[in-house]
């Protein structure tokens, strides 16, 4: 019996720096079975969240809006690795906030052409170049060879999984 992979869902992340983000969070693992251990968190499409005041004379109790900004606008990447100790708290977003975020991500994927489907089938892995680079970086960081490069034929298992 095989487990169905969990679908990515939006998560609110508060970093130790105080930044408040919404992202689709995964966890990278190394090893298999009882020896499996977490390596780091992977943030997919992180956006900063900020409350801003807006003039609303019709409904004064609704004078705040959420402003979304790309977390790292200087990079073309949509995936970022972050150490566990960089995170202060995790939580589920308000359903309306989650829906607005998912629409924002979909819009960005159309605009920048980073939709996952574009990478399906290029090399049979179904992974984007950023995902393959992330796996390679993680394996290098833990002092192991990249998957497929192990002469003993045993690949270290670096598996991003949904948190």
N, C-alpha and C positions, 0 to 999 in steps of 0.2 A: 504494500500500500504506500503510495507516494503522497507527500503533502503538497497541497496547492500553494504556490508562493503568495505571500501576503501582498495586497495592493498597497502602493505608496499612498499615504494620506497626509494632509497638512498637519504640521505640529508647530506650536509656538515654542520658541527656544529663547531663553534669556541667558546671554553669555556673561561671564564674570566681568567683562568690560562694561556691563550695563546695557549693551545693545539688545534690543528686542527684535526677534526675527520670526518670520513664518517660512517654513521650508518643508520639504518632504525628506524625512530623516531616515537614514539607513545606518547599519552598523557593519563594519568590516571585521571579519573573523579570520583567524589563522588556525590551522590544525583541523583534525577531524575527531568525531566522537567525543570521548571524555577529555581529550587533550585540547579541544577547541577552546580558544580564548579570544576575547575581543581585542582589536587593535586600535580602532578609532571610530569616530562617527563620520558619516558622509552626508553633507547637506546638499540636496538637489534643489536648484532654483531658489536660493535664499533671497528673501526680501526683508528690508528693515521695516519696522512698523513704527509709526509716529502718530500721535493724536494732535490734530490741529483744530484751532477754534475757527468757526465760520459764523457769519452773521445769519441768523435765522429768525426773523421777526415773526413769522407765522407760528413756529414751534420753538420757543426759546429753550425748552428742555432738550432739544436735539441740535445743540450748537457745536458738537464735536464731530469730526470726520477722521477716518483712518487714511493716512498717506502711506503708500507703498513706494519704496525705492529699492533698486537692485542693490544687494549687499556689497558687492565688489564690482562697481560699474567699469572699472579699468581693465577687466578681464573678459575674454570671450567665453570663458568656461562657464558651465552651469552647475558643476559639481565641485564641492570644496570639502577637503578633509579637515577635521578639527579634533584635537585631543579631548579625551573625556574630561580632563580637569579644566578645560576652557568653558565648560557649561555649568551654569548655576542651577537652572531649572528647566523642565519640560512640561508642556501642557497641551490639552486639546483646544483648538480655537473655537470661537463662536461659529455656529453653522453658516451664518451670513458672511462672516469674515473668510471662512474656508472656501465658500463658493466663489467669492470675489477674487480670492487668491488664485484658485484654479483657472478662472477665466483669464486672469493676468498672465499666468504661465502659458496657457494655450495661445494667447495673443503673441507673447514673446517668441514662442516656438515658430509660429507662422512668420513673424517678422524677421527673425534671425536665422531661420532654417535649421534649428537644432532639434527638431522633433526626432524622437527615438526611431520612428519608422524609417527614417532616411538611412540609418545605419544597419538595419536588419538585412542580413544576407550578404554583406560585403565580404566578410571572411568566414561566415557561418556562425560567428559567435553571438551576433545580435547586439553587440556592445559598441558604443560610440568610441571614437578615438580618445576622448577624455576619460571614459570609464576604463579603457585598456591601460592608459597612462597611469591612472590612479592605482590600479592593481599592481602595475610594475613598480611605482613609487613606494607603495606599501611593502611589497616584498623586499625591495632594496633597503628600506628603512629598518626592517627586522633582520637584515643580514642573510637573506636567502636569495637564491636565483629566481628569475622570473618563471612563471608557470610554463612548462614545456621545455625548459632549459636544464632540467635536472638530469644528469647523466645516469642516475640510478633508476630513473623512470618514475619516481615518486614526486608528484607535484605538491608543494605546500598549498593547502586550501585557504585562499583568501576569498572569502565569500561575503559580498555585501548583502546584508539582510535588513529587512524593514524593522525598525524599532517599534 
